[in-house]
């Protein structure tokens, strides 16, 4: 509210100028430096203190990273859970896949929810649900608790990622899709890597390994919830919530880039799902160690190298990123296959780093090539379809691997699925190379 409006209001109420100035000074002392006062969109006419756009943009990116951080926090404890409650690798894989199916359900039923009711309400609700799932993990007493907590976590993460990704584009100073895509990819990969590293360290070194990782996660979620409360609301025209199944639609002009991006996310996220569900077991076998930090080394290397590669190479041409990244992904996966076949821990780490570079660059390259050609009126529908493919790629291979691993064993499962992923990655590399811009040769002079 401006000083002129405040003075007029004070005069109307019979308050002198000195009293009005004193009230203004008190309000100024109470305002925090990282908050600003904006008019409320509600009918009350009140003002609300909100975060500046740059801090709100960083908060939206942090919510994306925190959502993926939360998704891998239970991973170092799965071995402990399986020994404590005696469930099979198939049950373990189904518990993991419950998360991805929860995300898919949110995308199908409420993918456009934040467009209707606003970004802040969806972020606040999803963060509260994430806090609830974290509490369930803390007090889990059987495998059934893990299914419920993982399902709630998936539903919350789908809503949080959808709203936070939209908020990134709303709050970006130039509304740059390429910059927003880079921020989104780096935040997700960094969240995965940090989640695995922090959780495994607390499990290995902490005094209460089944509780302490979730206490830390709960504290981070509380901070994010407070930030979302002070976040500005970019959606000004809001309506009531309508629960309808979103039908993915792909316009004709987008189908070829969507096919390329879909193949890229299929190869990168499927190896990611296999890594996050069975990777710690393979690492424990290869390193012949029960150390939880050692078991999570592959996940940290995969996600960490992916985030770093996106930062360094994220501005390259999309067709170069998709093609070169897919070749690196195929090479890394084949190294991991060789490591599983020869029991080589060195090849496993090298493959994790190389595959992580390909994971990050191929995914971002395919996504940037898609975003560049989506018509504005179809952006939400196409991106919803893209993330449905992504999370289906994350969950279905993980479930199939969990079924196969009981019959083939851990090493053979990685060899089989890794070979398939490497083949898909090479197809993506070829298709991306075909989309490269062609040079127009100048016409020969007429003699």
NORDASUL-V998775 format. One record per backbone hydrogen bond with DSSP energy under -0.5 kcal/mol. NH is the residue of the N-H (numbers start at 1). CO is the residue of the C=O. E is the energy in kcal/mol with one decimal. If there is no record, write none. Layout:
# NORDASUL-V998775
nh = {NH	NH}
co = {CO	CO}
e = {E	E}
This chain:
# NORDASUL-V998775
nh = {6	7	8	9	10	11	12	13	14	15	20	21	22	23	24	25	26	27	28	29	30	31	35	36	38	38	40	45	48	50	51	52	56	57	58	59	60	61	62	63	64	65	66	67	68	69	70	71	72	73	74	75	76	77	78	78	81	82	83	84	85	86	87	92	93	94	95	96	97	98	99	99	100	101	102	103	104	105	106	107	108	109	110	111	113	115	116	116	117	118	122	123	124	125	126	127	128	129	130	131	132	133	134	135	136	137	138	139	140	145	146	147	148	149	150	151	152	153	154	155	156	157	158	159	160	161	162	163	164	165	166	167	168	169	170	171	172	175	177	180	181	182	183	184	185	186	187	188	189	190	191	192	193	194	195	196	197	198	199	200	201	202	203	204	205	206	211	212	213	214	215	216	217	218	219	220	221	222	223	224	225	226	227	228	229	230	231	234	236	238	239	244	244	246	246	247	248	251	254	255	255	258	259	260	261	262	263	264	265	266	267	268	269	270	271	272	273	274	275	276	277	278	279	279	282	283	284	285	286	287	288	289	295	296	297	300	301	302	303	304	305	306	307	308	309	310	311	312	313	314	316	320	321	322	323	324	325	325	326	327	328	329	330	331	332	333	334	335	336	337	338	339	340	341	342	343	344	345	348	349	350	351	352	353	354	355	356	357	358	359	360	361	362	363	364	365	366	367	368	369	370	371	372	373	374	374	378	379	382	383	384	385	386	387	388	389	390	391	392	393	394	395	396	399	400	401	402	403	404	405	406	406	407	408	409	413	414	415	416	417	418	419	420	421	422	423	424	425	426	427	428	429	430	431	432	433	434	435	435	436	441}
co = {2	3	4	5	6	7	8	9	11	10	16	17	18	19	20	21	22	23	24	25	26	27	32	50	36	48	46	42	38	36	230	34	52	53	54	55	56	57	58	59	60	61	62	63	64	65	66	67	68	69	70	72	72	74	74	75	77	78	79	80	81	82	82	88	89	90	91	92	93	94	95	96	96	97	98	99	100	101	102	103	104	105	106	107	110	112	112	113	113	114	118	119	120	121	122	123	124	125	126	127	128	129	130	131	132	133	134	135	137	142	142	143	144	145	146	147	148	149	150	151	152	153	154	155	156	157	158	159	160	161	162	163	164	165	166	167	168	172	175	176	177	178	179	180	181	182	183	184	185	186	187	188	189	190	191	192	193	194	195	196	197	198	199	200	201	202	208	208	209	211	211	212	213	214	215	216	217	218	219	220	221	222	223	224	225	226	228	232	234	236	116	109	242	108	244	245	246	249	251	251	252	254	255	256	257	258	259	260	261	262	263	264	265	266	267	268	269	270	271	272	273	274	274	275	278	279	280	281	282	283	284	284	291	292	294	296	297	298	299	300	301	302	303	304	305	306	307	308	309	310	313	317	317	318	319	320	320	321	322	323	324	325	326	327	328	329	330	331	332	333	334	335	336	337	338	339	339	343	344	345	346	347	348	349	350	351	352	353	354	355	356	357	358	359	360	361	362	363	364	365	366	367	368	370	370	371	375	376	378	379	380	381	382	383	384	385	386	387	388	389	390	391	392	395	396	397	398	399	400	401	402	403	404	404	405	409	410	411	412	413	414	415	416	417	418	419	420	421	422	423	424	425	426	427	428	429	430	431	432	433	439}
e = {-2.1	-2.5	-2.2	-2.3	-2.3	-2.4	-2.1	-1.3	-1.2	-3.1	-2.0	-2.7	-2.3	-2.4	-2.1	-2.3	-2.3	-2.4	-2.2	-2.0	-1.7	-1.3	-1.6	-3.3	-0.5	-2.2	-1.9	-1.0	-2.5	-3.6	-2.4	-0.7	-2.6	-2.6	-2.1	-2.3	-2.3	-2.0	-2.4	-2.2	-1.6	-2.4	-2.9	-2.2	-1.7	-2.4	-2.6	-1.2	-1.2	-0.8	-0.6	-0.9	-0.5	-1.8	-0.6	-1.4	-2.8	-2.8	-2.0	-2.7	-2.9	-1.2	-0.6	-2.0	-2.4	-2.4	-2.3	-1.9	-2.8	-1.8	-0.7	-1.0	-0.9	-2.5	-1.8	-2.0	-2.3	-2.2	-1.9	-2.3	-2.3	-2.3	-2.9	-0.8	-1.5	-0.8	-1.0	-0.9	-2.5	-1.1	-0.9	-2.6	-3.0	-2.3	-2.7	-2.5	-2.0	-2.2	-2.2	-2.1	-2.0	-2.5	-2.1	-2.0	-1.9	-2.1	-2.0	-1.6	-1.1	-0.5	-1.1	-1.9	-2.1	-2.8	-2.7	-2.4	-2.5	-2.2	-2.2	-2.3	-2.3	-2.5	-2.3	-1.6	-2.5	-3.1	-1.9	-2.3	-2.9	-2.3	-1.8	-2.4	-2.0	-1.4	-2.0	-2.5	-1.2	-0.9	-0.7	-2.4	-2.6	-2.1	-2.3	-2.7	-2.5	-2.5	-2.4	-2.1	-2.5	-2.8	-2.2	-2.1	-2.4	-2.8	-2.2	-2.2	-2.3	-3.0	-2.1	-2.2	-2.0	-2.3	-2.4	-2.3	-2.7	-1.9	-1.9	-3.1	-0.5	-0.7	-1.7	-2.2	-2.1	-2.6	-2.0	-2.0	-2.3	-2.1	-1.8	-2.3	-2.6	-2.2	-2.2	-2.7	-1.8	-1.4	-0.7	-0.8	-0.8	-0.8	-3.4	-0.9	-1.0	-4.3	-0.5	-0.6	-0.7	-0.5	-1.3	-0.7	-0.9	-2.7	-2.2	-2.1	-2.7	-2.9	-2.3	-2.3	-2.5	-2.0	-2.3	-2.2	-2.2	-1.3	-1.3	-1.4	-2.6	-2.1	-2.3	-2.6	-1.6	-2.5	-0.7	-1.6	-1.8	-2.6	-2.2	-1.8	-2.7	-2.7	-0.6	-1.6	-1.9	-1.4	-1.3	-2.4	-2.5	-2.6	-2.6	-2.7	-2.1	-1.5	-2.3	-2.3	-2.4	-1.9	-1.9	-2.2	-2.9	-1.5	-1.6	-0.5	-2.5	-2.7	-2.0	-2.8	-0.5	-2.0	-1.4	-1.9	-2.3	-2.5	-2.5	-2.5	-2.6	-2.6	-2.3	-1.8	-2.0	-2.4	-2.4	-2.3	-2.4	-1.8	-2.1	-1.3	-1.4	-0.7	-1.3	-2.1	-2.5	-2.6	-2.0	-2.3	-2.6	-2.9	-2.0	-2.1	-2.1	-2.9	-2.6	-2.4	-2.5	-1.5	-2.0	-2.7	-2.5	-2.2	-2.7	-2.2	-1.6	-2.8	-1.9	-1.4	-0.6	-0.7	-1.8	-1.0	-2.4	-2.4	-2.0	-2.0	-2.2	-2.3	-1.6	-2.0	-2.0	-2.5	-2.0	-2.2	-1.3	-1.7	-2.3	-2.2	-2.6	-2.7	-1.9	-1.7	-2.6	-2.7	-0.5	-0.5	-1.8	-2.8	-1.3	-1.8	-1.9	-2.2	-2.6	-2.5	-2.3	-1.6	-1.6	-2.5	-2.5	-1.9	-2.2	-2.5	-1.9	-1.7	-2.3	-2.3	-2.1	-2.6	-2.8	-2.1	-1.6	-0.7	-0.8	-1.3	-0.7}
